[in-house]
Amino acid sequence: MESKQERRDKWRPHRCVAFTVAAIIGVALLLLVLGLTVFRPRHAVTSINSVHLSRLTVGLDVPNLAVDFNVTLTLDIASTNPNHASFRYDAGDAVLYYRGQIVGEAAVPPGKVAAEGSVRTNVSLSVMAGKLIGDSALYADVILGSVPFSTTTRIPGTVAILGIFKHHMVAYTMCDLVVGVRNRSVENSNCRYRTKF
């Protein structure tokens, strides 16, 4: 007949295995719950705080119905990261459109936004004058005193949760704005934001 000590010694390895398996399952469940709640990736938001008119020169060639129009817009871009992990973004781009035609481009430098932080960047967009030569709509807009533009900003990046799980996302900002020729300022701007995983 076995003594109590022998029975305990017989079940000791089984208990160790059971406790180890239970601990592994517990840690896995904890990581799963944290991954689905606290560490779930949230949309990084890129917004445009303000649009400033840095430079505006206008010259009218009335006999030829042409306009010499040079404008530089400075976009104050804020990248906000609501995640509990840092957001590293690669070089992005900002594009300036006049009536659907690309008239200016600029690079957004790469960077990093700390966990639950925000970073501001200024980007200058200049009109490529050659793109607008001979555009009769521009002539009419300058005469009326308001020139409509739109901008699109695209910033791709990655959120690495616990340094293991990487989620790629792209933050977009689209703005419609009107440049006032007479008062030399941005008269109106309306922006929309979107993030894609």
C-alpha positions as CSV (number, residue, x, y, z in Angstrom):
1,M,0.0,0.0,0.0
2,E,1.2,3.5,-1.0
3,S,1.8,6.1,1.7
4,K,0.5,9.6,1.4
5,Q,4.0,10.9,0.6
6,E,4.3,8.5,-2.3
7,R,0.9,9.5,-3.7
8,R,1.9,13.2,-3.5
9,D,5.2,12.5,-5.2
10,K,3.4,10.6,-7.9
11,W,1.1,13.5,-8.8
12,R,3.7,16.3,-8.4
13,P,4.9,16.3,-12.1
14,H,1.3,16.3,-13.3
15,R,0.4,19.3,-11.1
16,C,3.5,21.2,-12.4
17,V,2.4,20.5,-16.0
18,A,-1.2,21.5,-15.2
19,F,-0.1,24.8,-13.5
20,T,2.3,25.6,-16.4
21,V,-0.4,25.0,-19.0
22,A,-2.9,27.1,-17.0
23,A,-0.4,29.9,-16.7
24,I,0.3,29.8,-20.4
25,I,-3.4,29.9,-21.2
26,G,-3.9,32.7,-18.7
27,V,-1.2,34.8,-20.3
28,A,-2.5,34.1,-23.8
29,L,-6.0,35.1,-22.7
30,L,-4.7,38.3,-21.1
31,L,-2.7,39.2,-24.2
32,L,-5.8,38.5,-26.4
33,V,-8.0,40.7,-24.2
34,L,-5.4,43.5,-24.2
35,G,-4.9,43.2,-27.9
36,L,-8.6,43.5,-28.6
37,T,-9.2,46.4,-26.2
38,V,-6.3,48.5,-25.0
39,F,-3.7,47.8,-27.7
40,R,-6.2,47.7,-30.6
41,P,-4.9,50.0,-33.3
42,R,-6.8,53.2,-33.7
43,H,-6.9,55.6,-36.6
44,A,-4.0,58.1,-36.6
45,V,-5.5,61.4,-37.7
46,T,-3.7,63.9,-39.9
47,S,-5.4,67.3,-39.9
48,I,-4.7,70.7,-41.3
49,N,-4.8,73.3,-38.6
50,S,-4.4,76.3,-40.9
51,V,-3.6,77.3,-44.5
52,H,-1.6,80.5,-44.9
53,L,-1.0,82.4,-48.1
54,S,2.8,82.9,-48.1
55,R,3.2,84.5,-51.5
56,L,0.8,85.7,-54.2
57,T,1.8,87.5,-57.4
58,V,-0.7,88.2,-60.1
59,G,0.0,89.7,-63.5
60,L,-2.7,90.1,-66.2
61,D,-2.0,90.0,-69.9
62,V,-5.3,91.3,-71.1
63,P,-4.7,91.2,-74.9
64,N,-3.8,87.5,-74.8
65,L,-6.3,86.6,-72.0
66,A,-3.4,85.1,-70.0
67,V,-2.5,85.4,-66.3
68,D,0.9,85.2,-64.6
69,F,-0.2,83.7,-61.3
70,N,2.2,82.5,-58.7
71,V,1.0,81.4,-55.2
72,T,2.6,79.6,-52.3
73,L,0.4,78.1,-49.6
74,T,1.8,76.9,-46.2
75,L,-0.1,74.1,-44.7
76,D,0.2,73.6,-40.9
77,I,-0.3,69.8,-40.6
78,A,-0.9,68.1,-37.3
79,S,-0.5,64.3,-37.0
80,T,-2.2,62.9,-33.9
81,N,-1.7,59.4,-32.6
82,P,-4.4,58.0,-30.2
83,N,-2.7,54.6,-29.9
84,H,-0.8,53.3,-26.9
85,A,2.2,52.7,-29.2
86,S,4.2,55.1,-31.4
87,F,3.2,55.9,-35.0
88,R,6.2,56.0,-37.4
89,Y,5.3,57.7,-40.7
90,D,7.2,57.5,-43.9
91,A,7.7,60.4,-46.4
92,G,4.3,61.5,-47.5
93,D,3.1,64.0,-50.1
94,A,0.9,67.0,-50.4
95,V,-0.7,67.8,-53.8
96,L,-2.3,71.1,-54.9
97,Y,-5.1,71.0,-57.5
98,Y,-6.7,73.8,-59.5
99,R,-10.0,72.6,-61.0
100,G,-8.9,69.0,-60.9
101,Q,-5.5,69.5,-62.5
102,I,-2.3,69.0,-60.5
103,V,-0.5,72.4,-60.2
104,G,1.8,71.8,-57.2
105,E,3.4,69.1,-55.2
106,A,5.5,68.9,-52.0
107,A,7.0,66.2,-49.8
108,V,6.0,65.7,-46.2
109,P,9.1,64.7,-44.3
110,P,9.1,61.3,-42.4
111,G,8.8,61.3,-38.6
112,K,7.5,59.7,-35.5
113,V,4.5,60.5,-33.2
114,A,4.8,59.3,-29.7
115,A,2.1,57.2,-28.1
116,E,-1.0,59.4,-27.5
117,G,0.9,62.3,-28.9
118,S,0.8,64.9,-31.7
119,V,3.4,66.4,-34.0
120,R,3.0,69.5,-36.2
121,T,4.7,70.0,-39.6
122,N,4.7,72.9,-42.0
123,V,4.6,72.1,-45.7
124,S,4.8,74.7,-48.5
125,L,3.0,74.1,-51.7
126,S,3.9,76.3,-54.7
127,V,1.9,76.6,-57.9
128,M,4.0,75.4,-60.9
129,A,3.4,78.4,-63.1
130,G,3.8,76.5,-66.3
131,K,0.8,74.4,-65.4
132,L,-1.6,77.4,-65.5
133,I,-0.4,79.3,-68.6
134,G,-3.2,79.7,-71.0
135,D,-6.0,78.5,-68.7
136,S,-9.0,80.7,-69.4
137,A,-10.8,79.6,-66.3
138,L,-7.9,81.0,-64.2
139,Y,-8.2,84.4,-66.1
140,A,-11.9,84.5,-65.2
141,D,-11.3,83.5,-61.5
142,V,-8.6,86.2,-61.1
143,I,-10.9,88.8,-62.6
144,L,-13.7,87.7,-60.2
145,G,-11.2,87.9,-57.3
146,S,-11.4,84.3,-56.0
147,V,-9.3,81.3,-57.1
148,P,-10.5,77.8,-55.9
149,F,-7.9,75.2,-55.1
150,S,-8.0,71.8,-53.4
151,T,-5.2,70.0,-51.6
152,T,-4.7,66.3,-50.7
153,T,-2.2,65.2,-48.1
154,R,-1.2,61.5,-47.8
155,I,0.9,60.2,-44.9
156,P,1.7,56.4,-44.8
157,G,2.9,54.9,-41.5
158,T,3.1,52.0,-39.1
159,V,1.9,51.4,-35.5
160,A,3.9,48.7,-33.8
161,I,2.1,47.4,-30.7
162,L,4.4,45.8,-28.1
163,G,7.1,46.0,-30.9
164,I,5.6,42.8,-32.4
165,F,2.3,43.5,-34.0
166,K,2.7,46.0,-36.9
167,H,-0.4,47.7,-38.4
168,H,0.1,49.7,-41.6
169,M,-2.1,52.7,-42.2
170,V,-2.4,55.7,-44.4
171,A,-3.8,59.0,-43.2
172,Y,-5.5,61.3,-45.8
173,T,-6.6,64.9,-45.6
174,M,-8.5,66.6,-48.4
175,C,-9.2,70.4,-48.3
176,D,-11.1,72.7,-50.6
177,L,-10.0,76.3,-50.3
178,V,-10.4,79.7,-52.0
179,V,-7.6,82.2,-52.4
180,G,-8.8,85.8,-52.4
181,V,-6.8,87.8,-55.0
182,R,-7.9,91.3,-53.7
183,N,-7.3,90.7,-50.0
184,R,-4.4,88.3,-50.6
185,S,-5.5,85.6,-48.1
186,V,-7.2,82.3,-47.9
187,E,-10.9,83.2,-47.7
188,N,-12.4,79.8,-47.1
189,S,-11.3,76.3,-46.4
190,N,-13.1,73.1,-45.7
191,C,-11.2,69.8,-44.8
192,R,-12.1,66.1,-44.6
193,Y,-10.1,63.4,-43.0
194,R,-9.8,59.7,-43.5
195,T,-7.5,56.8,-42.4
196,K,-7.1,53.5,-44.2
197,F,-5.7,50.3,-42.6
